[in-house]
Amino acid sequence: MTIRMRLALQFGVILAVTLILFSSLVYYFSYRTGRDAFTSSLFARALVVGHVYADGANRTDEVSRASYRRYLRQFYRTLPEEEVRVYDERSRLVFREGATPQAKVPSNRLQAVRQTGREVWREHNFRQTVGLRYHDLQRHRTFVVIASSMDTDHAKQLTSLRVILGGGLLVALVLVGIGGWFFAGQALRPMQRMVQEVDGITGSDLHRRLSQAQNGQDEVSHLAQRFNRLLDRLETAFVGQRTFVRDASHELRTPLTSLIGELEVALLQKERPAAEYRRVLQSILDAARLLKDLTNGLLQIARASDDPSQIARTNLRLDELLLQAHEEMQRRHPTSRIDLEFQEAASATPYLVWGNEALLLSAMLNVLENACKFSVQTDQPIVASLSTQAGRVSLLVHDQGMGMSEADRKQVFVPFFRAEAVRTVPGHGIGLPLTAKIMALHGGEIRVQSQLGQGTSVWLEMPAA
């Protein structure tokens, strides 16, 4: 079922229930009002009968009493199927007049009227019977007047009301169904345009955006804005992926070309000196190591880009990781001097963080590796300072090497980017981009400050556990 049909049906059902409840209330109160009005009319007529009967019974002239009885009979010929009975103190029927004879009034009803003064009995087919206790002040006698009649006018009115309410309900439902279908289509028309625009967006034109986001501040516009933001992220990811693949292909081609070139040269001559073969093998080994390092870097970048929820984490001591990284750097660069500084803290575990050991160790090694590579021309030591403040742990690595320009500093997190001044230094340009991804996965950040010829400072910050 389409949303348009669902909206039209839901709107129709809501209005139908509302109209049924409203019609039921109208019918109920009309029924109660007419019934109570008819009851009041019967009591009024019973009071008049009691008054006229008592007045006629008090007359000594037989002619006058007969005249009153004729008046009563004429008076009770005005209501449909009306009947009146008057009972004396001994429950004897002293007067009766009506269109059709009715069954005898039970004695318990008469007794109830004498006790309460007024009683009402409602029967089927809109018939009502009322009982009234009438006290004759002149002769100090008490009569019980029983009046009964059919409320046919009220029955006809209720029948007409049912027809009007039922017909009105059907007409309203038809009109609401047509109107609901039309207005639901109008409300969903922006969604249909949005679907058409989305269908036209492919992987080759992710620059396109939904036009609905520019019109108004309704829910459809908000949805279009969120979708445009999703497209922004997708476009950035696609562009980054294409750039990554292009740059990775270029970097991988260099060692492969070197391997192929060395092997082709070695095969040009049948016999070569052993030293030459050794040189060729050493060159091939260097190219293979370069290819291995590049491949490992690409795998680490892919791993650092994974879903953070899928990365195993535990409580780690960054000071212990820094000592491991320092030991590894001493093995890789034995001529480089790295001084470690640890800020004094009151806590027993001030450098405790929640993260992945392999990734965080890789991030430290990348920063220290860059500091060592770009500081070979200076005798000044590299300083790595670990500190904690305001619930965050910070590692500062400062070197006094060649540094970089401001333009190059802004691009250090672009994969495979290498400044012109360091093209002669071995590397692939994936260390800092990988470190930035690792910090982002751990809720941290990386900052770089550098001046050409005055060294570089790199901060790694992340929340403490």
N, C-alpha and C positions, 0 to 999 in steps of 0.2 A: 504494500500500500504506500502510495506516495505521501510526502509530507503535506502536499496541498489537500489531498483527500482526507488525511488524518485531521488537519486543522479544521476543515469544513465540518467533518463529523463531530469533532469535539465541541466546536462552537454550537452546532445544532443540538447536541445532547444537553449542553449546559442551559441553553435557552429553553429547550423543551421541558427540562426538569423545573426550571424557574417558572415557566408559564403554568405547568401542571400544579405546582404548589400554590401559585397565586390564584388560579382558578378554583382550586379546592378550598382555599380560604374564603374566597368570595361566595362560593356556593354554601359553605358551612355557615357563615355569618348571615347570609340571606335566609337560609333555612331556620336558624335560631331566631332571627328577628321576626320573621313572619309567624313562626309558631308562637312566640311569646306575645306578639300582638293579638293573635287570634285567641289565645288564652285570656288575655285581659278583656277582650271583647265578650267572651263567654261569661266571665265573672261580672261584667257590667250588666249584661242581660239578666243573669241570675239575680242580681241585686234588685233590678227593676221588677222582675217577676215577684220576688219576695215582698217588695214594698206594695205593689198593686194587689197581690193576693191578700196580704194582711189588711190593707185598707178596705178591700171588698168584703173580707170575712167579718170585719168589725161593724159593717152596716146591718141594721135590723130589717131593712126593707129587702124583701126577696127579689124585687125587680132590680134594685141596685146591685145586689150580689150577682145576679145573672148577667147584668150589663158588664160588670168587671170581668166575669169569666169569658164573655165573648171578646172583650178587648184583649185579654191574654192570648186567646186562641188566634186572633188575627195578627197579634204582635209576633207570634212564633211561627208564622208561615213565611218569614222573609229569608231564612238561612237554609241551605240545602241539608236535607235529611236531619232536620233539627228536632229535638225532643226535650221536653222539660217535665220534671216531676217535683212535686212538693210533698214532703212527709212531715207528719206532726210529731209531737213528743213521744208517741208510742210507736213510731216507725210505721204508721199507717199512711198509705197513699191517699192524699186528699185532693190532688190535682195532677192531671197528666194531659199533655198535648204534644203531638209530634207527627211527622210525615209518615213514619213507619214505626210499628211497635218494636220495642227493644226488650231484651231479657230483663228479668227482675234484678234490681240493684241489690247486691249482697249486703247483708246486715253489717259486716265489718267495715264496709265503706261508709255507711251511715254513722257508725260509731266513731270512725276516724274523723269525719267532718265535725261531729259534735265536740270532739276533743281539741282539734286544732283550729277549727273555724274555716279553713280553706284547704281543699285538696284538689289535685289535678291528676287525671289518668289519661295517658296518651296511648292510643291503640294504633293498629295498622291502618293503612290507607288514609292517613291524615285525619283520622277521627280523634276528637278530644272530648273528654267528659270532665266537668268541674263540679265540685260540691261546695256549697256556701251555707254557712250557719247564719240564719236571719232571726233576730230577736224582735218580737212585737212588743213595743213599749207600752202600748195602750192596754193590752190584755195580759201582758207579761207571759207571753208564750214564745216558744222557740221552734222555728221551722228549719227543715233541711231542704235546700233547693238544689236539685241535680239537673244540670244542663249539658246537653251533648249535641254535637254537630260535626259535619264534614267540612274541612277547610279546602274546598275545591279550587277556590281562586288562587290560594297559595300553591297548590299542587300544579295548576296550569302555569303559574309564574316560574316555578322551579323547572318545569319541563322546558319552557322557552329559554330559561337561563342555561340549561344544559346544552341545548342546541346551539345557542349563541357562543358559549364558551368552547364547545367542541369544534364548531366550525372555525371560530377564530384561531384556535390552536393549530388546526390543520393548515389554514392559510398562512399563519405566522411561520410554521415549520417550512413550508414550501418557499416562502420569501427568504427566510433565513438561510435555507440550503443554497439557493441561487446566489444570494448576496455573499454568504461565507465562501463559496467556491470562487466567486469573482475577486473578493478582497484578499483571499489567501493567495491567489495567483499574483495580485498586485504586490503583496508583501514579499513573495518569493522571487519576483522578477529580478531583483539585484543578485540573488543567489544564482539564478540561471545564467546571468551575464558573467558572474564570477566563474562558474563552471566552464563556460565557453572560453574565457580567457586562460584558465588553468590548463585546459586541454591543448591550447596553442603554445604552451611553454615546454620546450624540450631542453635536452642537455646542451645543445649548441647555442641557445639564446636565453640563458639564465639571467641576462641583463633586463629582460622584460619584467614589468611589475603590474599588479592589479590596479586598475583605475578607480575601483570602488573605494579605495582607502582615502581618496581625496575629497569625497563628498560626505559631509555630515559627521556626526559623532554617534551614530546608532550602532547596534550590535553587529550589523553586517559590515559596516566600516571598520569596526574594531577587529573583526575576523580578518578582513582584507589586510589591515595593517600588520597583524601578527603573521599572516602568510607572507607578506612582503619581507618582514624581518627574517623569516625562515629562508626565503629565497636569497636574501643577502648573505646569510650564513652558508647556504649551499654554494652560492657563486664564489664566495671566498674559499670554501673548501675545494671546489673544482679547480679554481685558478691555482691554489696552492699545490694541489695534486699534480696538475700539468707542469707547473714550474719545478716541482720536486722530481718528477719523472725526467724532465728535460735535463735538469742539472745533474741528477744521478747518472743518467746515460752518458753525459759528457765526462763526468769524473771516472766512471767505470771504463770508458773507452781509452783513457790515457794509459793505465797500467796494462790493459790488454794489448794495446798497440805496441807498447814497449816489449811485452812478451813475444808477440808475433815477430816483431822486427829483429830481436836478438836471435830467435830460432831460425829465421830465414837466413840471416847473415852466417850463422854457424853452419848451415847446410850448404852454403855456396861452395865450400872447399871440402874435398874428401878428407884430407889429412891436415890437422892444425896442431900447433904446440899445446902441451898440457896446460900451460899457464893461460893460454887463450881460452881453452875450454873452461878452465876454472873461473876466469873472468866472466864468461857468458853465463855460467851457472849462478854465479854470485849476483849478476844483474837480474837474472830471472827470479832468483830467490827474493831480492829486494822488491821487484815488481809484484810478486805473489803476496809478500807481506803487506805491501801497500794495498793490494786488492782485498786482502783479508780484513785489514783495519777499516777500510771503507765499507765493506759488507757488514761488519759488526756495528759500525756506526749507523748504517741504514736500518738494521734490525732493531737497534736500541731506540731510534726515533719512532719506528712503527710501534714498538712496545710502549713507549711513553705516550703515544697517541691513543692508546686503548681506553676502554671504559674504566673510569676510576674504581667503580665497584668490583671490577674483576681482578684488581691488583691486590695481592696479599700484603697485609700491613701488620705491623707489630710495634711495640714500644722500643725505641732505639735511643742510644746515647750518641749524640753527634760528636762529643769529644772523643769517644772511642773510634768512630768512623773517621774522624780527622787524623787520628794517629795511624790508622790503617792506610789512609791515602798518603800520608807523609812517608810512611815506610815504602810504599810502592813507588812514589816519585823519586826517592833516594836510589832505588834500584834502576829506574829508567834514566834518570839524569843525576849521576853521582857527583858531577861537578857543580850542580846547582845547590845553593844554600837556601833552606826554607826554615824560618823561625816561627815557632808556634807560641801564641799568647792566649791564655784562658782567663777570662774575667772572674774575679773572686765573687762568689755568691753565697747567700746564707743557706739556700736549699741544698740538700744532699744530692739531688739529681736536677741541677738547673738546666741541663741540655737535653732533657728527655723529650722526644717527639714521637708522633704516630705516623709511621711511613714504611716504605719498602726499602730494605737495606741495600739491595743491589742497585736500585735506581739512584738513591741518594749518594752512595759511594761513587757511582759513575759521574754524577753531577760535580762532586768535589774534585775528582780526578781531572775532569775536563777543564775546570777553572785553573787548577794548579798546573796542568800540562801547558795551557796557554801562557801562564806566567813564566814558566821555565823556558819555553821556546822563544819567547820574545824578550828575554832578559839575558841572553847568552853574551851580549856585548858589554855587560856591566858587571862590576864586582859587588854591587849592592845586594843585600839579601832580599828574598821574598818573605813578606810577613803575612801570616795567616792568623787572624784574631777571631776568637769565638766568644760571643757575649750573649746575654739574655736581658730583655727589658720589656716590661708591659705585656707579659705573656707571649713574647715572640723570641725566637732564637735566631741570631744573626751571625753569619760567617763573612768576614771581610778579608779578601785576598788582595794585597797591594804589591805591585812590582814597580821598579824604576827603569823599565826597559824603553823600547822605542816609542810606545804609545801609538795613538791614531788620531786622525783629524775628526772634527765634529760630523762631517758628512759620512765618514766611514763608521763612526760610532752608531749612527742612527740605523745602520743596516747590518749590524753584527748578529741580529737574530734571524736574518734571512738565510735559509739553508744554502750552503755551498758558496756563500759570499766570501770573497777574500780581497782585502785592500791591496792597492797597488804596491805599497811599501813592504808587504810581507809575502809577496808571491814567491820569493826565494826560500821562505821558511816552509819545511814540510807540513802538510796538513790538507784538510778537505773542506773546511768551513762548516762543519756540522757540530762542533763541540758546544758552542754557546746556544744555538737553536735547540739542541737536545736538552741542555740544562734548563732552558726556559720552559720547555714542555714538562720536565720533571717537577720543577717548582710549581707550575700551574696545577699539576695533578695532586700535589700535597697542600694546596691552598696557600702557597707562598708566592714569592716574586724574586726576580733578579734585576739588579740595577748595575749599570756600567758608567763609570766616569773616566775620561782619559784626555790627555793633551799630548800632542805630537812632540816626541822627544823628552817627555817628563813622566812617563809611566802610565799605568792603568790601575784602577781600583774596581773590584767587582764585589757586590754584596749579594749574598744568598740569605733570604729571610723566609721563615715559615712559622706557623703557630706551635707553641709548646704543648706537649701532651698534658 
